[in-house]
C-alpha cells in the first residue's frame, strides 16, 4: 500500500511537496530545496539518514584501516613477515578501497541509499571475520593475508556511496555542513581503530583471546549498522545516476589538477595514518605500545585524530580566506613537517618525531577541507569564464567531480606506504622518502599558487 504525506505549502512557491511512501522505505517527491517542506518534514528525515550514514561510514573506515594497527602486532603473534610484506598489507586496502569508490558512487542511484547502506555494511563482515580467523594461526600464508587485507578495501569504498547518498537529502545551502560531518565521522574511524584495537587485544590476551579480537570485536557493531539502516534509513527515488555529468567532469582539465592536489592532502592523510603505527614500531619500538595496567595503548591514533579534527577547520578557513590560500599554507606546513621528520629521525628523539608528525597530520586535515572546498568554486569559475548559461549542468558537473576526485585522492593511501617501502628497501632508511615528500609538497604549493592563487582569465579572473 502507498501512504501519501502532504507537507505544508511552500513559502517560496505555490507548489506543495507531496511525499509518497512505498514499500521498502522508498520515498517519492522528496524536495529539500522547498523551504516549507524542508523545515517541516525534510530536515528530520535528512538528519535521521545522516546519523546512520555517519555510523556506517565510521565502521567502514575502521575496517579499511584495521591492518594499519594489526600489522604491528603480528610479530608478537608468531608471524615472520618481511618489512616489504608488511607494507603491502598496509597499502593494499587503500588501493582496493580507492578503486571501489568509483563504482560505489553509482550504487545509491541504482539500488537506493538505504538498501546499499545495508549491503555495504554487511560486506564489512567479510574482512572483519576473516581477519579474526587468519591472525589466530601463525601458519596462515602471506598470500592469504594479502587477500584478506584487500577485502578490507570494502570499507574504503563506503565513503563514496555514503557521500553520494547524503547529498540527495540536503538543500544546497546545507550540503557543505552535512557532507563535512559525514566525512569527518568517517575519518575518525581510523583513529578509533588504532586506539581501541591495542587496548582490547592486550586485555583479551589475559583470557586467551588476543589478536583475533581485532577483527571479531567489530562484528556486533557492523550488525547494528546494517539493522539501523534497514530500520531507519530511506531510499529516495530522486537519486539519479549522472553519467553525463561524470563524463563532462572527466573532460575538464582542472578536475585532474585538483585530483593531484587531493592526492597530496587526503592521500597524505590516509597514507600516513596507515603507516604511522609501523613507523613508530620501527624507529622507536619502546614507544610502540605504552602500558597502562594490563592495557596497551598506541600513540599512533593521535595522528588520524588530529587530521580528522582539522578537516572541518580547513573548510571553514577556505570559506573565509579562499581555498587556494589555505591550501598553499597547508602544503607549506606539510613540507615543513616532512623535512622536520627527516631531521628528528637523525636525532632519535621520539617526542620531537611525534610533534612533527602531528603538525603534518594537522596540515593534511586543513588541506583536505580547503582543497575539497575549491572544487565547486573552480567549476563555477570555469563556467562563468566560458559564459555557460546552464547552471544545472554546471552544478551536476561539479558534483560528479567531487565524487571522482575523492576516489582518485584515496590512491595516496597506497602511494605513501609504497614510497616508504621503496626507500627502506633501497637505502635501509626512510630518509629518502621524506625528502621526496617534502619536495612534492613544495611542487604542489607552487602549482596551487600559479593556477589558483593568482587571478586568471580562464577562471573568470578570480583568486580561488
For each residue, the residues with C-beta under 8 A, 3 or more apart:
1: 23
2: 20 21 22
3: 20 21
4: 18 19 20 21
5: 18 19 20 21 41
6: 16 17 18 19
7: 16 17 18 19 34 36 37 40 41 42
8: 16 36 37 40
9: 14 16 36
10: 13 14 15 16 17 34 35 36 37
11: 35 36
12: 34 35 36
13: 10 34
14: 9 10
15: 10 34
16: 6 7 8 9 10 36 37
17: 6 7 10 29 30 31 34 36 37 41 42
18: 4 5 6 7 29
19: 4 5 6 7 27 28 29 30 41
20: 2 3 4 5 27 28 29
21: 2 3 4 5 25 26 27 28
22: 2 26 27 28
23: 1 26
24: 112 114 115 235
25: 21 114 233 234 235
26: 21 22 23 112 234 235 236 237
27: 19 20 21 22 30 45 234 235 236 237
28: 19 20 21 22 237 238
29: 17 18 19 20 237 238
30: 17 19 27 42 45 168 169 236 237 238
31: 17 34 37 42 238
32: 37 38 42 46 169 170 171 174
33: 38 171 172
34: 7 10 12 13 15 17 31 37 38 42
35: 10 11 12 38 39
36: 7 8 9 10 11 12 16 17 39 40
37: 7 8 10 16 17 31 32 34 40 41 42
38: 32 33 34 35 41 42 43 171
39: 35 36 42 43
40: 7 8 36 37
41: 5 7 17 19 37 38 44 45
42: 7 17 30 31 32 34 37 38 39 45 46 169
43: 38 39 46 47
44: 41 47 48
45: 27 30 41 42 48 49 169 234
46: 32 42 43 49 50 169 170 178
47: 43 44 50 51
48: 44 45 51 52 232 233
49: 45 46 52 53 113 114 165 166 169 232 233 234
50: 46 47 53 54 166 169 170 178 181 182
51: 47 48 54 55
52: 48 49 55 56 117 225 228 229 232 233
53: 49 50 56 57 113 117 162 165 166 182 233
54: 50 51 57 58 162 181 182 185 186
55: 51 52 58 59 185 225 228
56: 52 53 59 60 117 120 121 158 162 225 228 229
57: 53 54 60 61 158 159 162 182 185 186 189
58: 54 55 61 62 185 186 188 189 192
59: 55 56 62 63 121 124 155 189 218 221 222 225
60: 56 57 63 64 120 121 124 154 155 156 157 158 159 162 186 189
61: 57 58 64 65 155 156 158 159 186 187 188 189 190 193
62: 58 59 65 66 155 189 190 192 193 218
63: 59 60 66 124 127 128 152 154 155 218 222
64: 60 61 93 94 97 152 153 154 155 156 158 189 190
65: 61 62 68 69 93 152 155 189 190 193 194 270 273 274 304
66: 62 63 69 70 127 128 131 152 193 197 214 215 218
67: 70 71 89 90 93 131 149 152 274
68: 65 71 90 190 193 194 273 274 275 276 277 278 300
69: 65 66 72 73 193 194 197 198 214 277 298 300
70: 66 67 73 74 131 135 197 211 214
71: 67 68 74 81 86 89 90 277 278
72: 69 277 278 281 288 298
73: 69 70 76 77 198 201 211 214
74: 70 71 77 79 81 86 135 211
75: 78 79 80
76: 73
77: 73 74 135 138 210 211
78: 75 138
79: 74 75 135 138 140
80: 75
81: 71 74 85 86 89 142 145
82: 85 86
83: 86 87 282 421 424 425
84: 87 88 421 424 425
85: 81 82 88 89 142
86: 71 74 81 82 83 89 90 278
87: 83 84 90 91 275 278 417 418 420 421 424
88: 84 85 91 92 146 149 421
89: 67 71 81 85 86 92 145 146 149
90: 67 68 71 86 87 93 274 275 278 417
91: 87 88 94 95 271 274 413 414 416 417 418 421
92: 88 89 95 96 146 149 150 153 414
93: 64 65 67 90 96 97 149 150 152 153 155 156 274 413
94: 64 91 97 98 153 156 270 271 274 410 411 412 413 414 417
95: 91 92 98 99 150 153 411 413 414
96: 92 93 99 100 150 151 152 153 154 156
97: 64 93 94 100 101 152 153 154 155 156 157 159 410 413
98: 94 95 101 153 156 407 408 409 410 411 413 414
99: 95 96 102 153 407
100: 96 97 103 104 153 154 156 157 160
101: 97 98 104 105 156 157 159 160 403 406 407 410
102: 99 105 160 404 407
103: 100 106 107 157
104: 100 101 107 120 157 158 159 160 161 164
105: 101 102 108 160 161 164 403 404 407
106: 103 109 110 164 241 243
107: 103 104 110 111 116 120 161 164
108: 105 111 112 113 116 161 164 165 168 239
109: 106 164 239 240 241 242
110: 106 107 116 241
111: 107 108 115 116 119
112: 24 26 108 115 116 235 236 239
113: 49 53 108 116 117 161 164 165 168 233 234 235 236 239
114: 24 25 49 117 118 229 230 233 234 235
115: 24 111 112 118 119 235
116: 107 108 110 111 112 113 119 120 161 165
117: 52 53 56 113 114 120 121 161 162 165 225 229 233
118: 114 115 121 122 226 229 230
119: 111 115 116 122 123
120: 56 60 104 107 116 117 123 124 154 157 158 161
121: 56 59 60 117 118 124 158 222 225 226 229
122: 118 119 125 222 226
123: 119 120 126 154
124: 59 60 63 120 121 127 128 154 155 158 218 222 225
125: 122 128 129 219 222 223
126: 123 129 130 151 154
127: 63 66 124 130 131 148 149 151 152 154 155 215
128: 63 66 124 125 131 132 215 216 218 219 222
129: 125 126 132 133 215 216 219
130: 126 127 133 134 148 151 215
131: 66 67 70 127 128 134 135 148 152 214 215
132: 128 129 135 136 212 213 214 215 216 219
133: 129 130 136 137 212 215
134: 130 131 137 140 144 145 148
135: 70 74 77 79 131 132 140 211 212 214 215
136: 132 133 210 211 212
137: 133 134 140
138: 77 78 79
139:
140: 79 134 135 137 144 145
141: 144 145
142: 81 85 145 146
143: 146 147
144: 134 140 141 147 148
145: 81 89 134 140 141 142 148 149
146: 88 89 92 142 143 149 150
147: 143 144 150 151
148: 127 130 131 134 144 145 151 152
149: 67 88 89 92 93 127 145 146 152
150: 92 93 95 96 146 147 153
151: 96 126 127 130 147 148 154
152: 63 64 65 66 67 93 96 97 127 131 148 149 155 156
153: 64 92 93 94 95 96 97 98 99 100 150 156 157
154: 60 63 64 96 97 100 120 123 124 126 127 151 157 158
155: 59 60 61 62 63 64 65 93 97 124 127 152 158
156: 60 61 64 93 94 96 97 98 100 101 152 153 159 410 413
157: 60 97 100 101 103 104 120 153 154 160 161
158: 56 57 60 61 64 104 120 121 124 154 155 161 162 186
159: 57 60 61 97 101 104 156 162 163 183 186 406 410
160: 100 101 102 104 105 157 163 164 403 406 407
161: 104 105 107 108 113 116 117 120 157 158 164 165
162: 53 54 56 57 60 117 158 159 165 166 182 186
163: 159 160 166 167 179 182 183 402 403 406
164: 104 105 106 107 108 109 113 160 161 167 168 239 403
165: 49 53 108 113 116 117 161 162 168 169 239
166: 49 50 53 162 163 169 170 178 179 182
167: 163 164 170 175 178 179 399
168: 30 108 113 164 165 236 238 239
169: 30 32 42 45 46 49 50 165 166 178 236
170: 32 46 50 166 167 174 175 177 178 179
171: 32 33 38 174 175
172: 33 175
173:
174: 32 170 171 177 178
175: 167 170 171 172 178 179
176: 179 180 315 373
177: 170 174 180 181
178: 46 50 166 167 169 170 174 175 181 182
179: 163 166 167 170 175 176 182 183
180: 176 177 183 184 311 312 315 369
181: 50 54 177 178 184 185
182: 50 53 54 57 162 163 166 178 179 185 186
183: 159 163 179 180 186 187 311 372
184: 180 181 187 188 308 309 311 312
185: 54 55 57 58 181 182 188 189
186: 54 57 58 60 61 158 159 162 182 183 189
187: 61 183 184 190 191 269 304 307 308 311
188: 58 61 184 185 191 192 304 305 308
189: 57 58 59 60 61 62 64 65 185 186 192 193
190: 61 62 64 65 68 187 193 194 270 273 274 304 308
191: 187 188 194 195 273 301 302 303 304 305 308
192: 58 62 188 189 195 196 301
193: 61 62 65 66 68 69 189 190 196 197 301
194: 65 68 69 190 191 197 198 273 276 277 298 300 301 304
195: 191 192 198 199 297 298 301 305
196: 192 193 199 200 217
197: 66 69 70 193 194 200 201 214 217
198: 69 73 194 195 201 202 289 295 296 297 298
199: 195 196 202 203 295 296 297
200: 196 197 203 204 213 214 217
201: 73 197 198 204 205 210 211 213 214 296
202: 198 199 205 289 291 294 295 296
203: 199 200 206 294 295
204: 200 201 207 209 210 213
205: 201 202 208 209 210
206: 203 294
207: 204
208: 205
209: 204 205 212 213
210: 77 136 201 204 205 213
211: 70 73 74 77 135 136 201 214
212: 132 133 135 136 209 215 216
213: 132 200 201 204 209 210 216 217
214: 66 69 70 73 131 132 135 197 200 201 211 217
215: 66 127 128 129 130 131 132 133 135 212 218 219
216: 128 129 132 212 213 219
217: 196 197 200 213 214 221
218: 59 62 63 66 124 128 215 221 222
219: 125 128 129 132 215 216 222 223
220: 223 224
221: 59 217 218 224 225
222: 59 63 121 122 124 125 128 218 219 225 226
223: 125 219 220 226 227
224: 220 221 227 228
225: 52 55 56 59 117 121 124 221 222 228 229
226: 118 121 122 222 223 229 230
227: 223 224 230 231
228: 52 55 56 224 225 231 232 233
229: 52 56 114 117 118 121 225 226 232 233
230: 114 118 226 227 233
231: 227 228
232: 48 49 52 228 229
233: 25 48 49 52 53 113 114 117 228 229 230
234: 25 26 27 45 49 113 114
235: 24 25 26 27 112 113 114 115 239
236: 26 27 30 112 113 168 169 239
237: 26 27 28 29 30
238: 28 29 30 31 168
239: 108 109 112 113 164 165 168 235 236
240: 109
241: 106 109 110
242: 109 245 246 396 399 400
243: 106 246 247
244: 247 248 396
245: 242 248 249 393 396 397 399 400
246: 242 243 249 250 400 403 404
247: 243 244 250 251
248: 244 245 251 252 393 396 397 400
249: 245 246 252 255 379 397 398 400 401 404
250: 246 247 255 404
251: 247 248
252: 248 249 255 256 379 382 397 401
253: 256 257
254: 257 258 378 379 382
255: 249 250 252 258 259 401 404 405
256: 252 253 259 260
257: 253 254 260 261 447 451
258: 254 255 261 262 371 374 375 378 401 405
259: 255 256 262 263 404 405 408 409
260: 256 257 263 264 444 447
261: 257 258 264 265 327 371 374 444 447 448
262: 258 259 265 266 267 368 371 372 405 406 408 409
263: 259 260 266 267 268 408 409 411 412 415
264: 260 261 267 268 331 334 367 412 440 441 444
265: 261 262 268 269 327 330 331 364 367 368 370 371 409
266: 262 263 269 270 364 367 368 371 372 406 409 410 412
267: 262 263 264 270 271 409 410 411 412 413 415 416
268: 263 264 265 271 272 334 360 364 367 412 416 437
269: 187 265 266 272 273 304 307 361 364 365 368 412
270: 65 94 190 266 267 273 274 410 412 413 416
271: 91 94 267 268 274 275 412 413 414 415 416 417
272: 268 269 275 276 303 357 360 361 364 416
273: 65 68 190 191 194 269 270 276 303 304 307 361
274: 65 67 68 90 91 93 94 190 270 271 413 416 417
275: 68 87 90 271 272 278 279 416 417 420
276: 68 194 272 273 279 280 300 303 304 357
277: 68 69 71 72 194 280 281 288 298 300
278: 68 71 72 86 87 90 275 281 282
279: 275 276 282 283 420 430
280: 276 277 283 284 287 288 298 299 300
281: 72 277 278 284 285 288
282: 83 278 279 285 430
283: 279 280 345 348 350 353 430
284: 280 281 287 288 350 353
285: 281 282 288
286:
287: 280 284 290 299 350
288: 72 277 280 281 284 285 298
289: 198 202 296 297 298
290: 287 296 297 298 299
291: 202 294 295 296 297
292: 295 296 297
293:
294: 202 203 206 291
295: 198 199 202 203 291 292
296: 198 199 201 202 289 290 291 292
297: 195 198 199 289 290 291 292
298: 69 72 194 195 198 277 280 288 289 290 301
299: 280 287 290 302 354
300: 68 69 194 276 277 280 303 304
301: 191 192 193 194 195 298 304 305
302: 191 299 305 306 354 358 361
303: 191 272 273 276 300 306 307 357 358 361
304: 65 187 188 190 191 194 269 273 276 300 301 307 308 361
305: 188 191 195 301 302 308 309
306: 302 303 309 310 358 361 362 365
307: 187 269 273 303 304 310 311 361 362 364 365 368
308: 184 187 188 190 191 304 305 311 365
309: 184 305 306 312 313 365
310: 306 307 313 314 361 362 363 364 365 366 369
311: 180 183 184 187 307 308 314 315 365 366 368 369
312: 180 184 309 315 316 369
313: 309 310 316 317 365 366 369
314: 310 311 317 318 326 330 365 366 367 368 369 370 371 373
315: 176 180 311 312 318 319 369 370 372 373
316: 312 313 319 320 369
317: 313 314 320 321 326 366 369 370
318: 314 315 321 322 323 326 327 369 370 373 374
319: 315 316 373
320: 316 317
321: 317 318 325 326
322: 318 325 326 463 464
323: 318 326 327 370 371 373 374 377 452 464
324: 327 328 374 448 449 452 453 463 464
325: 321 322 328 329 453 463
326: 314 317 318 321 322 323 329 330 366 367 369 370
327: 261 265 318 323 324 330 331 367 370 371 374 448 452
328: 324 325 331 332 445 448 449 453
329: 325 326 332 333 366
330: 265 314 326 327 333 334 363 364 366 367 370 371
331: 264 265 327 328 334 335 363 367 441 442 444 445 448
332: 328 329 335 336 441 445
333: 329 330 336 337 359 360 362 363 366
334: 264 268 330 331 337 338 360 363 364 367 437 441
335: 331 332 338 339 438 441 442 445
336: 332 333 339 340 359
337: 333 334 340 341 356 357 359 360 363
338: 334 335 341 342 360 434 437 438 441
339: 335 336 342 343 434 435 438
340: 336 337 343 344 352 356 359 360
341: 337 338 344 345 353 356 357 360 434
342: 338 339 345 346 431 434 435 438
343: 339 340 346 347
344: 340 341 347 348 349 352 353 356
345: 283 341 342 348 353 429 430 431 434
346: 342 343 431
347: 343 344 352
348: 283 344 345
349: 344 352 353
350: 283 284 287 353 354
351: 354 355
352: 340 344 347 349 355 356
353: 283 284 341 344 345 349 350 356 357
354: 299 302 350 351 357 358
355: 351 352 358 359
356: 337 340 341 344 352 353 359 360
357: 272 276 303 337 341 353 354 360 361
358: 302 303 306 354 355 361 362
359: 333 336 337 340 355 356 362 363
360: 268 272 333 334 337 338 340 341 356 357 363 364
361: 269 272 273 302 303 304 306 307 310 357 358 364 365
362: 306 307 310 333 358 359 365 366
363: 310 330 331 333 334 337 359 360 366 367
364: 265 266 268 269 272 307 310 330 334 360 361 367 368
365: 269 306 307 308 309 310 311 313 314 361 362 368 369
366: 310 311 313 314 317 326 329 330 333 362 363 369 370
367: 264 265 266 268 314 326 327 330 331 334 363 364 370 371
368: 262 265 266 269 307 311 314 364 365 371 372
369: 180 310 311 312 313 314 315 316 317 318 326 365 366 372 373
370: 265 314 315 317 318 323 326 327 330 366 367 373 374
371: 258 261 262 265 266 314 323 327 330 367 368 374 375
372: 183 262 266 315 368 369 375 402 405 406
373: 176 314 315 318 319 323 369 370 376 377
374: 258 261 318 323 324 327 370 371 377 378 452 464
375: 258 371 372 378 379 398 401 402 405
376: 373 379 380 395 398 399 402
377: 323 373 374 380 381 462 464
378: 254 258 374 375 381 382 452 459 464
379: 249 252 254 375 376 382 383 394 397 398 401
380: 376 377 383 384 394 398
381: 377 378 384 385 459 460 462 464
382: 252 254 378 379 385 386 458 459 460
383: 379 380 386 388 391 394
384: 380 381 387 388 460
385: 381 382 457 458 459 460
386: 382 383
387: 384
388: 383 384 393 394
389:
390: 393 394
391: 383 394 395
392: 395 396
393: 245 248 388 390 396 397
394: 379 380 383 388 390 391 397 398
395: 376 391 392 398 399
396: 242 244 245 248 392 393 399 400
397: 245 248 249 252 379 393 394 400 401
398: 249 375 376 379 380 394 395 401 402
399: 167 242 245 376 395 396 402 403
400: 242 245 246 248 249 396 397 403 404
401: 249 252 255 258 375 379 397 398 404 405
402: 163 372 375 376 398 399 405 406
403: 101 105 160 163 164 246 399 400 406 407
404: 102 105 246 249 250 255 259 400 401 407 408
405: 255 258 259 262 372 375 401 402 408 409
406: 101 159 160 163 262 266 372 402 403 409 410
407: 98 99 101 102 105 160 403 404 410
408: 98 259 262 263 404 405 411
409: 98 259 262 263 265 266 267 405 406 412
410: 94 97 98 101 156 159 266 267 270 406 407 413
411: 94 95 98 263 267 408 414 415
412: 94 263 264 266 267 268 269 270 271 409 415 416
413: 91 93 94 95 97 98 156 267 270 271 274 410 416 417
414: 91 92 94 95 98 271 411 417 418
415: 263 267 271 411 412 418 419
416: 91 267 268 270 271 272 274 275 412 413 419 420 437
417: 87 90 91 94 271 274 275 413 414 420 421
418: 87 91 414 415 421 422
419: 415 416 422 423 433 436 437
420: 87 275 279 416 417 423 424 430 433
421: 83 84 87 88 91 417 418 424 425
422: 418 419 425 426 433
423: 419 420 426 427 429 430 431 432 433 436
424: 83 84 87 420 421 427 428 429 430 433
425: 83 84 421 422
426: 422 423 432
427: 423 424 431 432
428: 424
429: 345 423 424 432
430: 279 282 283 345 420 423 424 433 434
431: 342 345 346 423 427 434 435
432: 423 426 427 429 435 436
433: 419 420 422 423 424 430 436 437
434: 338 339 341 342 345 430 431 437 438
435: 339 342 431 432 438 439
436: 419 423 432 433 439 440
437: 268 334 338 416 419 433 434 440 441
438: 335 338 339 342 434 435 441 442
439: 435 436 442 443
440: 264 436 437 443 444
441: 264 331 332 334 335 338 437 438 444 445
442: 331 335 438 439 445 446
443: 439 440 446 447
444: 260 261 264 331 440 441 447 448
445: 328 331 332 335 441 442 448 449
446: 442 443 449 450
447: 257 260 261 443 444 450 451
448: 261 324 327 328 331 444 445 451 452 453
449: 324 328 445 446 452 453 454
450: 446 447 453 454
451: 257 447 448 454 456
452: 323 324 327 374 378 448 449 459 463 464
453: 324 325 328 448 449 450 463 464
454: 449 450 451 463
455: 459 461 462 463
456: 451 459 461
457: 385 460 461
458: 382 385
459: 378 381 382 385 452 455 456 462 464
460: 381 382 384 385 457
461: 455 456 457
462: 377 381 455 459
463: 322 324 325 452 453 454 455
464: 322 323 324 374 377 378 381 452 453 459
